[in-house]
Each structure stands twice: as C-alpha cells, then as structure tokens.
Amino acid sequence: RRAGTLSEDERNRLMKVATEPAQFKIPRWFLNRKLEPLKGEDMHVFSNVLETCTRQDIIRMSHIRLHKGLRHMWGLRVRGQHTKTTGRTGKTVGVSKKKGG
C-alpha cells in the first residue's frame, strides 16, 4: 500500500518497528549500525543521525590513522578502485603544448 493511505495506527506500528528492530526480531545483518563503536550495541539510525554517524566514523578512522581514514583525508578512492587512469577530474594530467614558436 502507499504511505499516504496508511491509518494512524499502521504508521505508529511502522515507526515502532523502525526505531526498535530487536523487539520485532529483525535480523542483525539488516541494521545499518552493527556494533556501534561508542555504545557497543546494534542500532538502526535514520537521516541526519546517519550522516552524523558516518562523519564521526571517518573522523575516528583518520585520528587512529587507519588506511581508510587516510584515503578519506587525502581525497582518494577508498574502496580499492584503480586510480592510475580513472578519476582524474580536477587534476592536471599529461603534457601541454607550448604556445607560439
């Protein structure tokens, strides 16, 4: 069904399932914050909280000098992509011709 056609009770039930997934036997692999570093528990976060958590994770990784955190700091590809020939936007590459002469 469409979200606009749900009753108030159905909306409240959906919100409760989203905020407390452990009570409804949602599997652990379905959550987006498994074993959260600060609290040490499984969580499922939304919207601006998710963005904040991601930003904090990147800052934490760069502070403890993880390889992934360093790649984030340097603005390079993080997930193991090849960078020899791709992703060169914004950088000067190649030989430029001399003007005149």
C-alpha positions in Angstrom: 0.0 0.0 0.0 1.0 3.6 -0.4 2.3 5.6 2.5 -0.4 8.2 2.3 -3.2 5.6 2.6 -1.9 4.2 6.0 -4.0 4.7 9.1 -2.5 6.4 12.2 -2.2 3.0 13.9 -0.3 1.5 11.0 2.0 4.5 10.8 2.8 4.2 14.5 3.5 0.5 14.2 5.9 1.1 11.3 7.7 3.8 13.3 8.0 1.4 16.3 9.4 -1.4 14.1 11.9 1.1 12.6 13.1 2.5 15.9 13.2 -0.8 17.9 14.0 -3.5 15.4 15.3 -6.0 18.1 11.8 -6.3 19.6 10.4 -7.4 16.2 13.1 -10.0 15.5 14.7 -8.0 12.6 17.9 -9.8 11.8 21.2 -8.2 12.8 22.5 -8.1 9.2 19.6 -5.8 8.3 20.7 -3.0 10.6 22.9 -0.1 9.3 25.0 0.3 12.5 26.2 -3.1 13.7 28.1 -3.0 16.9 28.3 0.8 17.1 31.7 1.8 18.5 30.6 4.2 21.2 27.6 2.3 22.6 28.7 -1.2 21.7 25.2 -2.3 20.5 23.4 -2.8 17.3 21.4 0.2 16.1 19.4 1.4 13.1 19.6 5.1 12.5 18.0 7.5 10.0 18.5 10.7 8.0 20.7 13.3 9.7 21.7 10.9 12.5 23.1 8.5 9.9 25.1 11.3 8.2 26.5 12.4 11.6 27.5 8.9 12.5 29.2 8.4 9.1 31.1 11.7 9.5 32.2 10.7 13.1 33.4 7.3 11.8 35.5 9.0 9.1 37.0 11.4 11.7 37.7 8.5 14.1 39.4 6.5 11.3 41.6 9.4 10.4 42.6 10.1 14.0 43.7 6.5 14.6 45.5 6.6 11.2 43.6 3.8 9.5 44.3 3.3 5.8 40.7 4.0 5.0 40.7 7.2 7.1 43.9 8.4 5.5 42.4 7.9 2.0 39.4 9.9 3.1 41.7 12.7 4.3 43.7 12.8 1.1 40.6 12.8 -1.1 41.5 9.5 -2.8 39.3 6.5 -3.6 38.7 4.4 -0.5 37.2 1.1 -1.6 40.1 -0.4 -3.6 39.3 1.1 -7.0 42.1 1.5 -9.5 43.3 5.1 -9.7 46.1 5.1 -12.3 43.9 6.1 -15.2 40.4 6.8 -13.8 39.1 9.5 -11.5 41.3 12.3 -12.8 38.8 15.1 -12.8 40.1 18.3 -11.4 43.8 17.3 -11.7 46.2 18.3 -14.5 47.4 15.3 -16.4 49.5 15.0 -19.5 51.8 17.3 -21.5 50.7 20.7 -22.5 51.9 22.2 -25.8 53.9 25.4 -25.8 52.1 28.4 -27.2 53.7 30.1 -30.2 57.1 29.4 -31.6 
